[in-house]
Amino acid sequence: ISAIGTFAATAGAKTVKLRFGQAGAADTDLVTTSFTTVNGVNWLIEATIWRCSVAQQAFIVKTYNSTDGRDDLVVDSVMTEDVTADNFVTIIGTPAGALDVITCRVLSVEALG
């Protein structure tokens, strides 16, 4: 999974989440990024999910922004989404104010059979 976007050139805090799973409460937040001083720049989230069994996955997530090169790595081996059901990949941007726009320009999901 790759998501690429931009932050508005405003001073407000901006948060981006990558979610995976069934719609509603069953979603798993793979990563939540909170950038408080990143303005007018690009951001990137990359995730890889491995199926361990029908209801267990392992994943890694990396995040980056072009201001400070922040590169977080999240590793979790206990995600338990049911892969026999429909699962969704969702990017959620939460701005501090109406002018703190977060744009997702690319969302790419690749699956291997």
N, C-alpha and C positions, 0 to 999 in steps of 0.2 A: 504494500500500500504506500503510495506517495501522495502527499498533498503539498502544494506550493501556493503561496499567496503573498499579499502585501498588507502592511499596516498604514493607516493614514498618518500624515505628518502632524499629529496633534499630541498634546502632552498627557492625555488620559491613559490610564492603565488598560491593557488589552489581554484577554485570556483566550486561548484556543485549546479545544479538546478534540481528541480522536477517540471515537467510540466504535465498538464492535459488538454485535450480538442481536438478539431479537428485540423488536421494538418495545419500548416501555421500560419498566423497572429492571428487566433482565439485561439491559445493556451493560457492557463492561467499559469503563473509561480506561483506555490503554495508556493515555498520557494527558495531563493537564499542564499547559504552559502558561505562566503568568509573567508577562513582560511589562514592567512599569515604566521603563524609560526608553523603549524601543519605538521610534517614530519614523514614519516615511521610508521603511525598508522592507526587504523581502523576508519571508519565513519559509521553513521547510520542515515537514514531519515525514519520517520514513518508518514503516513498521513491517516486520516479518512475523507471520503466525504459522506455527507448525501444529498439525493435527497429531495428537498422541493417541487418542481414542475418540469414540463417537461424542463423548461429553467432556473431553479435557484437551486443552491446547497450551502450548508454551509460546511466548512471544518476546520480541525485543522491539524497542522503539527508540529512535534517535530524533532529536530536535535541533534546529539551527536557526539563527537569524543573522543577517548581514551587518548588524551594528557591532555586536560584541563577540560574534562567533560562538555564542553559547551553544554548547553541544551536550545535551543531556542524554544519558542512556538509561532506559528503564528495562529491567528484565523481570519477568514474572512467569512462573511455571504452574500456576494454579487457576488459570482461567477455565471456566466450566460452561461454555456455551454448547448447546445441542446442535451439532452440525447436520442432523437430519431435518431440521426445521430451517425456514428462511432466516438468514442473518443479514444484518445491515452494517454498512460502513458509513459513519457519519462524522462530519467535521462541524463543530459548533464554535462560533466566535462570539465572545461576550465583551462588548466595549463598556468603558466606564460611562460614556455619554454618547449622545446622538451623533456627534461629529467624529468620534473615535472609530472610524470605519475599519473593519477587518474584511479583506476580500480573499476568497479562495479562487485562484485562477485555474488550478489543475487538481483533479482528484483521479488518481489512476489506481486500479485494483487489478492485479494479475493473479490467476489461480491455476495451479497445476493439478491435473486430473487425478 
